[in-house]
Amino acid sequence: MPVPTYDLFIEPVLRYLAGHPEGALARDVQEAVADSLGLSDADRAELLPSGIQAVYKNRAGWAHDRLKRAGYSASLRRGFWRLTPAGAAFAEATPGPLPEQVIETMAKYDKDVRLRPSGADDIAASVGGQSDPSAKASPDDRLEQALGELRQAVASELLEQLSQVSPQYFETIVLDLLHRMGYGASRADLQRVGGVGDGGIDGVIALDKLGLEKVYVQAKRWQSGVGRPEVQAFYGALAGQRANKGVFITTSTFTHQALEFCRSVERIVLIDGARLAELMIDHEVGVTLRPVKVPKVDSDYFEG
């Protein structure tokens, strides 16, 4: 099952802390909540796109953050959570499942929220009975989603730009990318050789200074899918050069037959338009990345 949205972590965190009035380590709360939500080992192994934290731990942390904003919990020290007197009273006054509107309001607002056990009707009125999907996404989730949308938009624009450049300049872009990826000691080690009579080879990369080991490149700025005949012809061109490494890059896609042929041989790598755009973004070829500074409290500083 997918890891639930962080709003569904709020009540399990509240109930666990209510059962441990002396407080608990954050990691113990996270594991207990994961157990109560029935998360599998695979669910717990899922990481944020940044790869720096497990999704369920991140969402449990944001759930606790919302309890803190409501005045119901506190972090007495790093990695240690405990309900406040108001939080303990709230948990005792609402022994059953928390009203959906209460959870949604807690999750929705980034400002301080003060909730009362008797105020469920007021809370329901404040949200107007409407369900806001964004309320179920943590700030980290929303940030990752926004970055994902930006990448998709940039990837689409890159492919549009690539469709408008000349075939010769497209070959140069491909070699620029491969150099940024670490192929060739210097840009001079990557040579464009495409043209009439190129034998299906558009570029050559010398992997060592003496040129004893080379990678051959074919770059196709196509709209339709690249089929097996084109890939097979490139394979033949490699054989003619006595080469054992080749990269076939296109702005479009490869047919199933082309992919199957590539799997049957060992010396060709295929890169389609979607993968090409991703690589250009990751290696900043034709793309400028701007830094995003995300603040986080340095707990170690305050423990000094």
MOZIQUI-V956946 format. One record per residue. N is the residue number from 1. RES is the residue in one letter. BURIAL is # if it has 16 or more other C-alpha atoms within 10 Angstrom, else .. Layout:
n=N res=RES burial=BURIAL
n=N res=RES burial=BURIAL
//
This chain:
n=1 res=M burial=.
n=2 res=P burial=.
n=3 res=V burial=#
n=4 res=P burial=#
n=5 res=T burial=#
n=6 res=Y burial=#
n=7 res=D burial=#
n=8 res=L burial=#
n=9 res=F burial=#
n=10 res=I burial=#
n=11 res=E burial=#
n=12 res=P burial=#
n=13 res=V burial=#
n=14 res=L burial=#
n=15 res=R burial=#
n=16 res=Y burial=#
n=17 res=L burial=#
n=18 res=A burial=#
n=19 res=G burial=.
n=20 res=H burial=.
n=21 res=P burial=.
n=22 res=E burial=.
n=23 res=G burial=#
n=24 res=A burial=#
n=25 res=L burial=.
n=26 res=A burial=#
n=27 res=R burial=.
n=28 res=D burial=.
n=29 res=V burial=#
n=30 res=Q burial=#
n=31 res=E burial=#
n=32 res=A burial=.
n=33 res=V burial=#
n=34 res=A burial=#
n=35 res=D burial=.
n=36 res=S burial=.
n=37 res=L burial=.
n=38 res=G burial=.
n=39 res=L burial=#
n=40 res=S burial=.
n=41 res=D burial=.
n=42 res=A burial=.
n=43 res=D burial=#
n=44 res=R burial=#
n=45 res=A burial=.
n=46 res=E burial=.
n=47 res=L burial=.
n=48 res=L burial=#
n=49 res=P burial=.
n=50 res=S burial=.
n=51 res=G burial=.
n=52 res=I burial=.
n=53 res=Q burial=.
n=54 res=A burial=#
n=55 res=V burial=#
n=56 res=Y burial=#
n=57 res=K burial=#
n=58 res=N burial=#
n=59 res=R burial=#
n=60 res=A burial=#
n=61 res=G burial=#
n=62 res=W burial=#
n=63 res=A burial=#
n=64 res=H burial=#
n=65 res=D burial=#
n=66 res=R burial=#
n=67 res=L burial=#
n=68 res=K burial=#
n=69 res=R burial=#
n=70 res=A burial=#
n=71 res=G burial=#
n=72 res=Y burial=#
n=73 res=S burial=#
n=74 res=A burial=#
n=75 res=S burial=#
n=76 res=L burial=.
n=77 res=R burial=.
n=78 res=R burial=.
n=79 res=G burial=.
n=80 res=F burial=.
n=81 res=W burial=#
n=82 res=R burial=#
n=83 res=L burial=#
n=84 res=T burial=#
n=85 res=P burial=.
n=86 res=A burial=.
n=87 res=G burial=#
n=88 res=A burial=#
n=89 res=A burial=.
n=90 res=F burial=#
n=91 res=A burial=#
n=92 res=E burial=.
n=93 res=A burial=.
n=94 res=T burial=.
n=95 res=P burial=.
n=96 res=G burial=.
n=97 res=P burial=.
n=98 res=L burial=.
n=99 res=P burial=.
n=100 res=E burial=#
n=101 res=Q burial=#
n=102 res=V burial=#
n=103 res=I burial=#
n=104 res=E burial=#
n=105 res=T burial=#
n=106 res=M burial=#
n=107 res=A burial=#
n=108 res=K burial=#
n=109 res=Y burial=.
n=110 res=D burial=.
n=111 res=K burial=.
n=112 res=D burial=.
n=113 res=V burial=#
n=114 res=R burial=.
n=115 res=L burial=#
n=116 res=R burial=.
n=117 res=P burial=.
n=118 res=S burial=.
n=119 res=G burial=.
n=120 res=A burial=#
n=121 res=D burial=.
n=122 res=D burial=.
n=123 res=I burial=#
n=124 res=A burial=#
n=125 res=A burial=.
n=126 res=S burial=.
n=127 res=V burial=.
n=128 res=G burial=.
n=129 res=G burial=.
n=130 res=Q burial=.
n=131 res=S burial=.
n=132 res=D burial=.
n=133 res=P burial=.
n=134 res=S burial=.
n=135 res=A burial=#
n=136 res=K burial=#
n=137 res=A burial=#
n=138 res=S burial=#
n=139 res=P burial=.
n=140 res=D burial=.
n=141 res=D burial=#
n=142 res=R burial=.
n=143 res=L burial=.
n=144 res=E burial=.
n=145 res=Q burial=.
n=146 res=A burial=.
n=147 res=L burial=.
n=148 res=G burial=.
n=149 res=E burial=.
n=150 res=L burial=.
n=151 res=R burial=#
n=152 res=Q burial=.
n=153 res=A burial=.
n=154 res=V burial=#
n=155 res=A burial=#
n=156 res=S burial=#
n=157 res=E burial=.
n=158 res=L burial=#
n=159 res=L burial=#
n=160 res=E burial=.
n=161 res=Q burial=.
n=162 res=L burial=#
n=163 res=S burial=#
n=164 res=Q burial=.
n=165 res=V burial=.
n=166 res=S burial=.
n=167 res=P burial=#
n=168 res=Q burial=.
n=169 res=Y burial=.
n=170 res=F burial=#
n=171 res=E burial=#
n=172 res=T burial=#
n=173 res=I burial=#
n=174 res=V burial=#
n=175 res=L burial=#
n=176 res=D burial=#
n=177 res=L burial=#
n=178 res=L burial=#
n=179 res=H burial=#
n=180 res=R burial=#
n=181 res=M burial=.
n=182 res=G burial=.
n=183 res=Y burial=#
n=184 res=G burial=#
n=185 res=A burial=.
n=186 res=S burial=.
n=187 res=R burial=#
n=188 res=A burial=.
n=189 res=D burial=#
n=190 res=L burial=#
n=191 res=Q burial=#
n=192 res=R burial=#
n=193 res=V burial=#
n=194 res=G burial=#
n=195 res=G burial=.
n=196 res=V burial=.
n=197 res=G burial=.
n=198 res=D burial=.
n=199 res=G burial=#
n=200 res=G burial=#
n=201 res=I burial=#
n=202 res=D burial=#
n=203 res=G burial=#
n=204 res=V burial=#
n=205 res=I burial=#
n=206 res=A burial=#
n=207 res=L burial=#
n=208 res=D burial=.
n=209 res=K burial=.
n=210 res=L burial=.
n=211 res=G burial=.
n=212 res=L burial=.
n=213 res=E burial=.
n=214 res=K burial=#
n=215 res=V burial=#
n=216 res=Y burial=#
n=217 res=V burial=#
n=218 res=Q burial=#
n=219 res=A burial=#
n=220 res=K burial=#
n=221 res=R burial=#
n=222 res=W burial=.
n=223 res=Q burial=.
n=224 res=S burial=.
n=225 res=G burial=.
n=226 res=V burial=#
n=227 res=G burial=#
n=228 res=R burial=#
n=229 res=P burial=.
n=230 res=E burial=.
n=231 res=V burial=#
n=232 res=Q burial=.
n=233 res=A burial=.
n=234 res=F burial=#
n=235 res=Y burial=#
n=236 res=G burial=.
n=237 res=A burial=#
n=238 res=L burial=#
n=239 res=A burial=.
n=240 res=G burial=.
n=241 res=Q burial=.
n=242 res=R burial=.
n=243 res=A burial=#
n=244 res=N burial=.
n=245 res=K burial=#
n=246 res=G burial=#
n=247 res=V burial=#
n=248 res=F burial=#
n=249 res=I burial=#
n=250 res=T burial=#
n=251 res=T burial=#
n=252 res=S burial=#
n=253 res=T burial=#
n=254 res=F burial=#
n=255 res=T burial=.
n=256 res=H burial=.
n=257 res=Q burial=.
n=258 res=A burial=#
n=259 res=L burial=#
n=260 res=E burial=.
n=261 res=F burial=#
n=262 res=C burial=#
n=263 res=R burial=.
n=264 res=S burial=.
n=265 res=V burial=.
n=266 res=E burial=.
n=267 res=R burial=.
n=268 res=I burial=#
n=269 res=V burial=.
n=270 res=L burial=#
n=271 res=I burial=#
n=272 res=D burial=#
n=273 res=G burial=#
n=274 res=A burial=#
n=275 res=R burial=#
n=276 res=L burial=#
n=277 res=A burial=#
n=278 res=E burial=#
n=279 res=L burial=#
n=280 res=M burial=#
n=281 res=I burial=#
n=282 res=D burial=#
n=283 res=H burial=#
n=284 res=E burial=.
n=285 res=V burial=#
n=286 res=G burial=.
n=287 res=V burial=.
n=288 res=T burial=.
n=289 res=L burial=.
n=290 res=R burial=.
n=291 res=P burial=.
n=292 res=V burial=.
n=293 res=K burial=.
n=294 res=V burial=.
n=295 res=P burial=.
n=296 res=K burial=.
n=297 res=V burial=.
n=298 res=D burial=.
n=299 res=S burial=.
n=300 res=D burial=.
n=301 res=Y burial=.
n=302 res=F burial=.
n=303 res=E burial=.
n=304 res=G burial=.
//
